[in-house]
Structures are given as structure tokens and as C-alpha cells.
Amino acid sequence: MRNLEYARVESLAGESAFVQELKKISTVLCKNNACLLLKGERGTGKRLFAFLVHLQGKNNPEDFFEHNCSVYSQEESSRFFELVSQLPSFDFLGKTIFISNADNLSAELQVKLEELLKSIREQRKNIRFIFSTEVNIEDKIEQGLFSQSLYCLMSSVPVNMLPLRQRKDDILPIANYYFAKLSADCGAAAHFNDHISGYHIHVHALWTGGRIFLLGCADLFFNHAAAVFTFGNVRARV
């Protein structure tokens, strides 16, 4: 199991109506262990939202675990499911198991996962499962490549994650957040100058990338672009 550590403020930066709605429903989802299925292309914040739900339940950040089915082998995934099945039945603080790219599971592992979910539910263990996919699993079901009964268990609460190009109001807030984070990591009190707001119109008109691309742009902008930084009382252009 690979532990993930994020600050709460980093879970969902943004100002769009979509992000506000996600924050609102996270306060409801955290109150039970219903399985969530997060649908959306790469870079839409599925993992961050899963972690936000975990934190909203007042759970220990150390009890959030991720297993990426597109990275680990079938044997490793099988061992992971076995480890999860051995988690204690009574635990005041809940654990969250985030299984990403669940659509990559083989038919054999789909059977094992379905058995695991049923077992966890029957034993009433304080474990929440959150799944994510970048493809339409319904299409795989029609093709006979994915179990419909497992899909029903996984998707008690389906959530569609919108890409940045469909919620462009979040682009600058996310960029500003990561820009400030990069500045803090460098020990500098840096910020965007007001002149940068001139890019706002161009961002809304032309942006087609995702969150990962945006973070790369923020990093590039921090290091190379003509932004104005403030280091104490000294202003410099790089």
C-alpha cells in the first residue's frame, strides 16, 4: 500500500461552481462508507477529491491508501486485495482504499474484488472504497470485458469529474496556488503581479490542457517567465 500525504488546502483549489459543489458533497459522502466511482480523464483531480472525502471524515491522513491497477501487475493487485481483507474489523478511525484505473482489472481480479467488497460490507468494517476510471466502464460491460455486478457495487455514488477546459474559472486559482507553493519551497514571498491578470482573457479563450499540464506551466512560469516577484522589500524581474 502506498501512502499519500497532501495538505487539506491542496485537495481542491478552485472557485468554479463545480468545485464548490464537490466540496459540498464531500461533507456528505464522508459520513458513510458508500463506494464512490470517480469518472473523468487524466488530470481532473480524482485522487485529490478522494483524499478530500477521506479528510472530511476526520480520518488520519496516514490511513489513505492508493492502488493503481494500471501500474501494478495482476499478482500485486491480488496481494493488495488480500492485505485489505486482513484489516481489522473494529477501527474508530476509518480507512480509505483508493483504487485507480479499476477498469484495468482482469476477469479473475474482478471476481476477487467483488468478493472483497461483499465481505467488507458484511463484516461492517470501517473501510471506504473509492474507485476511479478514465474510460466508460459501461462500454466494457457491453463488450463483456467488465462485470456488471461488480460495477453496481463500485458505483453506489458516481461522480463525474470535469476537465479544466470545462471549468476555466479554476485555472488561475490553481495556478496561483501552485505558484505560491513553489515560492514557499524556495523560501521566497513571491506572487503574481497584477499585470499577469492580462492573460486571463487568453486563458479562457485558448486553454485546452488539464491540471497536470497546468502544473507544468506554473513551474515553467515560475522559473522562466517575465513575472514580477517580491523578495522581502526587493522587487525583481526574471
FENJOTA-V744233 format. One record per residue. N is the residue number from 0. RES is the residue in one small letter. PSI is psi in degrees with one decimal (none if undefined). Layout:
n:N res:RES psi:PSI
n:N res:RES psi:PSI
//
This chain:
n:0 res:m psi:134.1
n:1 res:r psi:118.8
n:2 res:n psi:141.1
n:3 res:l psi:136.9
n:4 res:e psi:118.7
n:5 res:y psi:151.3
n:6 res:a psi:148.8
n:7 res:r psi:-39.6
n:8 res:v psi:-22.3
n:9 res:e psi:-13.6
n:10 res:s psi:-45.3
n:11 res:l psi:96.1
n:12 res:a psi:136.0
n:13 res:g psi:162.7
n:14 res:e psi:0.8
n:15 res:s psi:163.6
n:16 res:a psi:-33.1
n:17 res:f psi:-47.2
n:18 res:v psi:-39.8
n:19 res:q psi:-37.5
n:20 res:e psi:-38.9
n:21 res:l psi:-43.9
n:22 res:k psi:-37.7
n:23 res:k psi:-46.7
n:24 res:i psi:-22.4
n:25 res:s psi:-30.7
n:26 res:t psi:-18.7
n:27 res:v psi:-44.3
n:28 res:l psi:-29.8
n:29 res:c psi:-12.1
n:30 res:k psi:-4.4
n:31 res:n psi:172.7
n:32 res:n psi:31.2
n:33 res:a psi:141.5
n:34 res:c psi:134.6
n:35 res:l psi:141.6
n:36 res:l psi:111.8
n:37 res:l psi:121.0
n:38 res:k psi:133.1
n:39 res:g psi:156.9
n:40 res:e psi:170.4
n:41 res:r psi:135.5
n:42 res:g psi:15.5
n:43 res:t psi:-0.9
n:44 res:g psi:24.9
n:45 res:k psi:-45.5
n:46 res:r psi:-40.2
n:47 res:l psi:-39.1
n:48 res:f psi:-38.4
n:49 res:a psi:-41.3
n:50 res:f psi:-36.0
n:51 res:l psi:-44.7
n:52 res:v psi:-42.3
n:53 res:h psi:-46.3
n:54 res:l psi:-35.9
n:55 res:q psi:-21.8
n:56 res:g psi:12.0
n:57 res:k psi:31.4
n:58 res:n psi:159.3
n:59 res:n psi:128.1
n:60 res:p psi:-27.6
n:61 res:e psi:-12.7
n:62 res:d psi:21.6
n:63 res:f psi:121.0
n:64 res:f psi:141.4
n:65 res:e psi:141.2
n:66 res:h psi:117.2
n:67 res:n psi:110.7
n:68 res:c psi:-15.5
n:69 res:s psi:-7.8
n:70 res:v psi:-44.5
n:71 res:y psi:151.2
n:72 res:s psi:167.5
n:73 res:q psi:-37.5
n:74 res:e psi:-42.5
n:75 res:e psi:-38.4
n:76 res:s psi:-39.4
n:77 res:s psi:-43.0
n:78 res:r psi:-37.0
n:79 res:f psi:-45.2
n:80 res:f psi:-37.4
n:81 res:e psi:-40.7
n:82 res:l psi:-41.4
n:83 res:v psi:-39.3
n:84 res:s psi:-21.4
n:85 res:q psi:-0.3
n:86 res:l psi:146.2
n:87 res:p psi:149.4
n:88 res:s psi:-36.8
n:89 res:f psi:112.5
n:90 res:d psi:116.5
n:91 res:f psi:-45.6
n:92 res:l psi:128.0
n:93 res:g psi:155.9
n:94 res:k psi:146.2
n:95 res:t psi:127.4
n:96 res:i psi:112.0
n:97 res:f psi:111.7
n:98 res:i psi:105.4
n:99 res:s psi:153.4
n:100 res:n psi:46.0
n:101 res:a psi:-20.8
n:102 res:d psi:-11.5
n:103 res:n psi:-2.6
n:104 res:l psi:140.4
n:105 res:s psi:167.8
n:106 res:a psi:-38.5
n:107 res:e psi:-44.1
n:108 res:l psi:-27.6
n:109 res:q psi:-39.6
n:110 res:v psi:-43.9
n:111 res:k psi:-40.7
n:112 res:l psi:-40.9
n:113 res:e psi:-42.7
n:114 res:e psi:-39.6
n:115 res:l psi:-46.1
n:116 res:l psi:-41.5
n:117 res:k psi:-40.5
n:118 res:s psi:-44.3
n:119 res:i psi:-40.9
n:120 res:r psi:-41.9
n:121 res:e psi:-37.7
n:122 res:q psi:-5.3
n:123 res:r psi:43.1
n:124 res:k psi:147.1
n:125 res:n psi:67.3
n:126 res:i psi:128.4
n:127 res:r psi:135.1
n:128 res:f psi:129.6
n:129 res:i psi:127.6
n:130 res:f psi:155.3
n:131 res:s psi:153.1
n:132 res:t psi:148.6
n:133 res:e psi:-1.8
n:134 res:v psi:172.0
n:135 res:n psi:103.0
n:136 res:i psi:-28.6
n:137 res:e psi:-36.9
n:138 res:d psi:-39.6
n:139 res:k psi:-34.1
n:140 res:i psi:-43.8
n:141 res:e psi:-30.0
n:142 res:q psi:-1.0
n:143 res:g psi:19.7
n:144 res:l psi:-7.7
n:145 res:f psi:141.9
n:146 res:s psi:125.3
n:147 res:q psi:-36.5
n:148 res:s psi:-38.1
n:149 res:l psi:-41.4
n:150 res:y psi:-39.1
n:151 res:c psi:-38.3
n:152 res:l psi:-39.3
n:153 res:m psi:-30.8
n:154 res:s psi:42.3
n:155 res:s psi:-39.1
n:156 res:v psi:99.6
n:157 res:p psi:139.3
n:158 res:v psi:122.7
n:159 res:n psi:121.6
n:160 res:m psi:119.4
n:161 res:l psi:142.5
n:162 res:p psi:162.6
n:163 res:l psi:-32.7
n:164 res:r psi:-15.5
n:165 res:q psi:1.1
n:166 res:r psi:63.8
n:167 res:k psi:-13.5
n:168 res:d psi:-15.6
n:169 res:d psi:-10.8
n:170 res:i psi:-54.1
n:171 res:l psi:-40.6
n:172 res:p psi:-40.3
n:173 res:i psi:-43.4
n:174 res:a psi:-42.8
n:175 res:n psi:-39.5
n:176 res:y psi:-49.1
n:177 res:y psi:-30.3
n:178 res:f psi:-43.6
n:179 res:a psi:-36.9
n:180 res:k psi:-43.6
n:181 res:l psi:-39.8
n:182 res:s psi:-44.2
n:183 res:a psi:-38.0
n:184 res:d psi:-28.2
n:185 res:c psi:-1.0
n:186 res:g psi:27.2
n:187 res:a psi:147.3
n:188 res:a psi:75.4
n:189 res:a psi:151.2
n:190 res:h psi:163.4
n:191 res:f psi:135.7
n:192 res:n psi:155.3
n:193 res:d psi:-24.7
n:194 res:h psi:-24.7
n:195 res:i psi:-24.7
n:196 res:s psi:-16.4
n:197 res:g psi:-19.9
n:198 res:y psi:-8.7
n:199 res:h psi:-46.5
n:200 res:i psi:-42.7
n:201 res:h psi:-37.6
n:202 res:v psi:-47.3
n:203 res:h psi:-31.3
n:204 res:a psi:-34.5
n:205 res:l psi:-14.4
n:206 res:w psi:129.0
n:207 res:t psi:-1.4
n:208 res:g psi:178.7
n:209 res:g psi:-171.2
n:210 res:r psi:-41.0
n:211 res:i psi:-41.4
n:212 res:f psi:-37.5
n:213 res:l psi:-42.1
n:214 res:l psi:-37.0
n:215 res:g psi:-39.2
n:216 res:c psi:-41.1
n:217 res:a psi:-41.2
n:218 res:d psi:-43.8
n:219 res:l psi:-42.3
n:220 res:f psi:-39.1
n:221 res:f psi:-38.4
n:222 res:n psi:-28.6
n:223 res:h psi:-23.2
n:224 res:a psi:168.6
n:225 res:a psi:66.5
n:226 res:a psi:152.9
n:227 res:v psi:124.7
n:228 res:f psi:154.6
n:229 res:t psi:115.6
n:230 res:f psi:95.8
n:231 res:g psi:-120.2
n:232 res:n psi:7.1
n:233 res:v psi:127.1
n:234 res:r psi:135.8
n:235 res:a psi:148.5
n:236 res:r psi:130.1
n:237 res:v psi:none
//
